[in-house]
Amino acid sequence: MEGDHRVWPPHSGPRHRRTPPEDTEPAWGARRDEEQEPPRDPERSEGRDRPPEPPPAWGRRGRPYAGDPGWGQPAQIPRRPHPLDLEPEEPGWNPRIQRTAPRDPGPAGGQDDALPPSARLHGTPRDPGARGGRLRRRAGPVLAALAVGAGLVAATVAVALWLTAPPGDTGRLRDALAGVAATLPEGWSTGAVPPVTGFTSVVRDGHGGLVMARPVPGPVKDAEQATEEAAELYSRLLLRGDRVTVVEDRRLPDGHTRALRAEYQDVVNRPAYLRVMLLTRGSRPVLLVGLLQPEENSRRQALDAVMTSLR
């Protein structure tokens, strides 16, 4: 049936009406200047010749079958502003609805105004440049590491050669200033610089034994006294023992010799042996000093043999 269809019980009233009642409240968002629609004609609502109505307007309460004043083509409907709409020049990353402080583009303005906060703090991204520059930057540390490694290898080789090289010529001693020469036994070698000032040559055995030679200026009148004075001097200089005793003092065909033995009270220093030999060979006398620490009989014999061979 068209119109109102009454059901049981057949009482008239708003409760049993199928047609929704009139809503006197205006719809949300409706314009105030639109004219109020005249009240509906009850006789026309029951008639059969009612003209077709437009589709119901969404969001309108009360009169779902009433025509919307804005009904028409989309181009003819004016756009209603919304509270969440952005302003014409408002960036999306800083909308007005979330802003806690007034938007101030600053004196610069322009291009920086459209940048996000991260770009303002850290700057805009830079051009990485050509691929060749990146390869050169990567190759720089590699080349530097190779150079450092080559330098370390060269230094290690140089130190190893310096440590393994002999301190001087081996096998024979020739001292032109002192005027002595000798063939050295196995294990002995010549040194570069004597440890005591005034001596011109030195030979070592590599285990704490050495022999030094130096020329004596002028002729020697008393070889025994000169040898005793030299032994006392080098004993205080080289031995510095707590107890020094003379183990040998004798005359030679062309000079004099004197041997001393030093003992120490501490347990670190072992006994040392010192021999002084003065050769009076005419107008070119020479002084020989031999030192051995620690003292051993076999090594003492080897030291005496080297000093005797120096002529």
HUSULVEN-V167174 format. One line per field, one symbol per residue. burial: I if it has 16 or more other ideal C-beta (glycine too) atoms within 10 Angstrom, else O. A space follows every 50 residues. Layout:
BEGIN
burial->???
END
This chain:
BEGIN
burial->OOOOOOOOOOOOOOOOOOOOOOOOOOIOOOOOOOOOOOOOOOOOOOOOOO OOOOOOIOOIOOIOOIOIOOOOOOOOOOOOOOOOOOOOOOOOOOOOOOOO OOOOOOOOOOOOOOOOOOOOOOOOOOOOOOOOOOOOOOOOOOOOOOOOOO OOOOOOOOOOOOOOOOOOOOOOIOIOOIIIOIOIOOOIIIIOOIOOOOII IIIIIOOOIIIIIIIIOOOIOOIIOIIIOIIOOIIOOIIOIOOIOOOOOO OOOOIIIIIIIIOOOOOOIOIIIIIIIIIIOOOOIIIIIIIIIOIIOOII OIIIOIIOOIO
END
